[in-house]
Amino acid sequence: MNYTTEFRDPELAALQLEAIRRTVANHSGVMTLMEVCGTHTMAIYQHGIRALLPKNIRLISGPGCPVCVTPIDYVDHAVALARRPNTIITTFGDMLRVPGSSSSLMREQARGATIKIVYSPLDAVAIAAKNRAQDVVFLGVGFETTTPTVAGAILTAARQGLKNFLVLGSHKTMPAPMAALIGDPELQVDGYLCPAHVSAIIGSDAYLPLVNQYQVAAVITGFEPLDVLQGVLMLARQIVSGKMQVENQYRRVVHPEGNPKARDILDQVFEPCAARWRGIGDIPDSGLRIRPKYAAFNAAIQLPVEVEAAVERPGCQCGEILKGKISPKDCPLFRTVCTPEEPVGACMVSSEGTCAAEYKYGTD
């Protein structure tokens, strides 16, 4: 198997779609399913999966893009650090163009700030080792998928005695926001396509409390079209039968216990905390902050800067889109004022953003 064509077989897709139609044929009302993974969002748009599903299945995108859910005050903090003398900002590429209240990292770079795109937190550690007279700040944005790599970078910097490597963290965790959205009466989520990359770290068992408390269907699924369709079928069968559980369609990657080694590294450096999610607000125990033991690497503590008061961009509906309440096409700025070349909101910037997916693959 090459793990590509086998999961894109049109004949198997047709069989899965027919099974979905039969399963929900007599289901009264609309079944609302939410995916909370940016890679799922792109796959669903790319393969036109929404248009293939029966009309009584509503598939919506949730807060699965880490860049998109990062609040605007974090961007403002990063901009303030970029303006600081003798400072190098290191970041993944998606963060460069996310608009803050009055600027962005790209604008600060054009004004002379030193901002470097890296492909791993360890790249930032290497930059710090070569530039010991400067403070090197890594922008730590992401879910459980990438947070262990940031923890590993901090441990590496500690072993090397690098006092100039720091992290400005905005790490977030699942499934806390999934629980928060279940309580929203406007959404009425019946089932979740759980995030696959995150699940590879935290394991399928992590969703058991969510399912047991809220009686919501949950299926961890892969990213290929047949993965997603099978995940929808499994969710539909749970909802129709009334027997909610955690099912793992992505068994070739995800295990019940997840990745214990990655979780151990994460727990060494980070501890749970409340976190602010763009569009949703503050959610208890949905974030990760650097433990006091490693406070020397916490940029928010070690590099105090004045951060401007956060101001949301007028007209941007990114928050409502992240909650699944509207689609990008419902935003008056979409495709007019807000485009990938001139993004107004983070959902249009990130390669995993719903607006970026709609812009690239959506149709009228």
C-alpha positions in Angstrom: 0.0 0.0 0.0 1.2 3.5 -0.7 -1.4 5.1 1.7 -2.7 7.5 -1.0 -4.6 5.8 -3.8 -6.1 3.2 -1.5 -7.8 5.9 0.5 -9.1 7.7 -2.6 -10.8 4.9 -4.4 -13.9 6.3 -6.0 -15.7 2.9 -5.9 -15.2 2.6 -2.2 -16.2 6.2 -1.7 -19.5 5.5 -3.5 -20.1 2.5 -1.3 -19.4 4.6 1.9 -21.7 7.4 0.7 -24.5 4.9 0.0 -24.0 3.4 3.5 -24.3 6.9 5.0 -27.5 7.6 3.0 -29.1 4.4 4.2 -28.1 5.1 7.8 -29.6 8.5 8.0 -32.5 7.9 5.6 -35.1 7.8 8.4 -33.3 10.2 10.8 -35.6 13.1 11.7 -34.0 16.5 11.7 -30.5 17.6 10.8 -27.5 15.8 12.2 -24.7 18.3 13.1 -21.2 17.0 12.9 -18.1 19.2 13.7 -14.5 18.7 12.7 -11.9 20.3 15.0 -8.7 19.8 13.0 -7.3 22.2 10.4 -6.1 19.4 8.2 -9.5 17.9 8.2 -10.9 21.2 7.2 -8.6 21.4 4.2 -9.3 17.8 3.2 -13.1 18.3 3.4 -13.0 21.4 1.2 -10.4 19.9 -1.2 -12.4 16.8 -1.9 -15.8 18.4 -1.9 -17.1 16.1 0.9 -19.8 18.4 2.1 -21.6 18.5 -1.2 -21.6 14.6 -1.3 -23.3 14.1 2.0 -27.1 13.8 2.5 -29.0 17.0 3.2 -29.8 15.9 6.7 -26.1 15.8 7.7 -24.6 19.2 8.5 -20.8 19.2 8.6 -19.3 22.3 10.1 -15.7 23.4 10.9 -14.7 24.2 14.5 -11.7 25.7 16.2 -9.1 23.3 14.8 -6.6 25.7 13.4 -4.0 26.7 16.2 -3.0 30.0 14.5 -6.7 30.9 14.0 -7.7 30.5 17.6 -4.7 32.5 18.9 -6.1 35.7 20.3 -5.1 39.1 18.9 -3.4 40.2 22.1 -0.8 37.4 21.6 0.0 38.8 18.2 0.3 42.3 19.7 2.7 40.8 22.3 4.8 39.2 19.6 4.9 42.6 17.7 6.0 44.4 20.9 8.8 41.9 21.3 9.8 42.3 17.6 10.2 46.0 18.2 12.5 45.3 21.2 16.2 46.0 20.5 18.7 43.2 20.2 15.9 40.6 19.7 15.4 37.9 17.1 11.9 36.5 16.7 11.6 33.0 15.3 8.3 31.6 14.2 6.5 29.2 11.9 5.5 30.8 8.6 1.8 31.1 9.3 2.2 33.6 12.1 4.1 36.1 10.0 1.0 37.6 8.3 -1.6 37.3 11.1 -2.9 40.8 11.8 -2.6 42.3 15.2 -4.4 45.4 16.5 -2.3 47.8 14.5 0.5 45.8 12.9 1.8 42.3 12.1 5.1 40.5 12.2 5.5 40.9 8.5 5.1 44.7 8.8 7.6 44.8 11.6 10.0 42.8 9.5 9.7 45.4 6.7 10.4 48.1 9.3 13.7 46.4 10.2 12.8 43.9 12.9 14.7 40.6 12.8 12.2 37.9 12.3 13.2 34.4 11.0 10.9 31.6 9.8 11.9 28.2 11.2 10.7 24.7 10.6 11.3 23.4 14.1 11.8 24.9 17.6 15.2 23.3 17.5 16.1 25.6 14.6 15.4 28.5 17.0 17.7 26.9 19.6 20.4 26.7 17.0 19.9 30.4 16.2 20.2 31.2 19.9 23.5 29.2 20.1 25.0 31.3 17.2 23.7 34.6 18.5 24.4 34.5 22.3 24.5 38.3 22.5 20.8 38.6 21.4 17.6 37.3 22.8 16.0 34.7 20.5 12.2 34.3 21.1 10.3 31.4 19.6 6.6 31.9 19.1 5.0 28.8 20.7 1.6 28.5 19.0 0.0 25.1 18.7 -1.9 22.2 20.1 -0.6 19.0 21.8 0.9 18.0 18.4 3.6 20.5 18.4 3.9 21.4 22.1 6.2 18.4 22.9 8.7 19.7 20.4 8.7 23.1 22.1 9.2 21.3 25.4 12.1 19.4 23.9 13.6 22.6 22.6 13.5 24.2 26.1 15.1 21.1 27.6 17.8 21.2 24.9 18.5 24.9 25.6 18.7 24.1 29.3 21.3 21.4 28.7 23.3 23.7 26.5 23.1 26.5 29.1 21.5 28.9 26.6 20.2 31.8 28.6 19.1 33.8 25.5 16.5 31.2 24.2 13.0 32.1 25.2 9.4 31.0 24.3 6.3 33.2 24.1 3.7 30.6 24.6 0.1 30.3 23.4 -0.3 26.5 23.6 -3.8 25.1 23.7 -5.3 21.7 24.3 -8.2 19.5 23.2 -10.8 18.4 24.1 -11.8 21.4 26.4 -13.0 23.6 23.6 -15.1 20.7 22.3 -16.9 20.5 25.6 -17.4 24.3 25.6 -19.0 24.2 22.2 -21.4 21.5 23.2 -23.0 23.9 25.7 -23.8 26.4 22.9 -27.5 26.0 22.1 -27.1 27.6 18.7 -24.8 24.8 17.5 -26.3 21.6 19.0 -23.4 19.5 18.0 -24.3 15.8 17.7 -20.9 14.4 17.0 -17.2 15.2 16.6 -14.6 14.2 14.0 -11.8 14.3 16.6 -8.4 15.8 15.6 -6.1 13.1 14.4 -2.7 14.7 14.9 -3.6 15.7 18.4 -5.1 12.3 19.1 -1.8 10.7 18.1 -0.3 12.4 21.2 -3.1 12.3 23.7 -4.7 9.0 22.6 -8.3 8.1 22.0 -9.0 7.5 25.7 -8.7 11.3 26.2 -12.2 11.8 24.8 -14.0 9.3 27.1 -14.8 12.0 29.7 -16.3 14.2 27.0 -18.5 11.4 25.6 -19.5 10.2 29.0 -20.5 13.6 30.4 -22.2 15.1 27.3 -23.4 12.0 25.4 -21.9 13.2 22.2 -20.6 10.9 19.4 -16.9 11.0 18.8 -14.7 9.4 16.0 -11.0 9.9 15.4 -10.4 9.8 11.7 -7.6 10.2 9.2 -7.3 12.8 6.5 -7.9 11.0 3.2 -11.4 11.1 1.6 -12.2 7.5 2.6 -11.1 8.2 6.2 -13.4 11.2 6.5 -16.4 9.4 4.9 -15.9 6.4 7.1 -15.7 8.7 10.1 -19.0 10.4 9.1 -20.6 6.9 8.7 -19.4 5.8 12.1 -20.7 9.0 13.7 -24.1 8.6 11.9 -24.5 5.1 13.2 -23.7 6.1 16.8 -26.3 9.0 16.6 -29.0 6.9 15.0 -28.5 4.1 17.5 -28.3 6.5 20.5 -25.1 4.6 21.7 -22.5 7.3 22.0 -18.9 6.3 22.3 -15.3 7.0 21.3 -14.4 5.2 18.1 -11.0 5.1 16.4 -11.1 4.9 12.6 -7.4 6.1 12.5 -6.0 3.0 14.3 -3.0 2.9 11.9 -1.7 6.0 13.7 -3.7 6.6 16.9 -3.6 4.3 20.0 -5.7 4.5 23.2 -2.8 5.7 25.3 -1.4 8.1 22.6 2.3 8.7 22.7 3.5 8.4 26.4 7.0 9.6 25.6 5.8 12.8 24.0 3.3 13.4 26.8 6.0 12.9 29.4 8.3 15.5 27.8 5.3 17.9 27.6 4.5 17.4 31.2 8.0 18.0 32.3 8.0 21.6 30.9 4.3 22.6 30.8 1.4 22.7 33.2 -2.3 23.2 32.5 -3.9 26.7 32.7 -6.8 28.7 31.4 -6.5 30.0 27.9 -8.3 32.5 25.7 -9.6 31.3 22.4 -10.4 33.6 19.6 -14.1 33.8 19.2 -14.8 31.5 22.2 -13.2 33.3 25.1 -11.6 32.0 28.2 -11.8 28.2 28.7 -10.5 26.7 32.0 -7.7 24.1 31.7 -7.5 24.5 27.9 -4.0 25.9 27.7 -0.4 25.0 28.7 2.1 27.4 30.3 5.7 26.9 31.1 6.3 25.6 34.6 8.0 27.8 37.2 11.0 25.4 37.1 11.7 26.6 33.5 10.6 30.3 34.0 14.1 31.4 32.7 12.8 30.4 29.2 9.5 32.2 29.5 9.6 35.3 27.3 6.5 36.8 29.0 8.4 36.8 32.3 11.9 37.5 31.2 11.3 40.2 28.6 8.7 42.7 29.8 7.4 44.9 27.1 4.5 47.3 26.8 1.7 45.7 24.8 -1.0 47.9 23.2 -4.6 47.4 24.1 -6.1 44.7 21.8 -8.6 45.9 19.2 -10.4 43.4 16.9 -10.5 44.1 13.2 -13.8 45.8 12.3 -16.2 43.5 10.4 -14.1 40.3 10.8 -16.2 37.3 11.6 -13.4 34.9 12.3 -14.7 34.2 15.8 -18.1 33.1 14.6 -16.5 31.0 11.8 -14.3 29.3 14.4 -17.4 28.3 16.4 -19.1 26.9 13.3 -21.9 29.4 13.5 -21.4 30.8 10.1 -19.5 29.9 7.0 -16.8 32.1 5.4 -19.2 33.2 2.7 -21.4 34.7 5.3 -18.7 37.2 6.3 -19.1 40.5 4.4 -15.3 40.8 4.1 -14.7 37.4 2.5 -13.3 37.6 -1.0 -13.8 41.4 -1.1 -11.7 43.1 1.6 -10.3 39.9 3.0 -8.1 37.8 0.7 -5.0 35.6 1.1 -3.0 38.5 -0.3 -4.5 41.0 2.2 -6.0 39.0 5.1 -8.1 40.7 7.7 -8.4 37.8 10.0 -6.3 34.8 11.0 -8.8 32.3 9.4 -7.7 33.6 6.0 -3.9 33.6 6.8 -3.3 30.1 8.0 -3.0 27.2 5.6 -5.4 25.3 7.9 -7.9 28.2 8.3 -11.5 27.7 7.2 -11.6 30.9 5.2 -8.4 30.0 3.4 -9.9 26.6 2.6 -13.1 28.1 1.3 -11.2 30.7 -0.7 -9.0 28.0 -2.3 -11.5 25.1 -2.8 -15.0 26.5 -2.2 -17.5 27.1 -4.9 -20.5 29.4 -5.3 
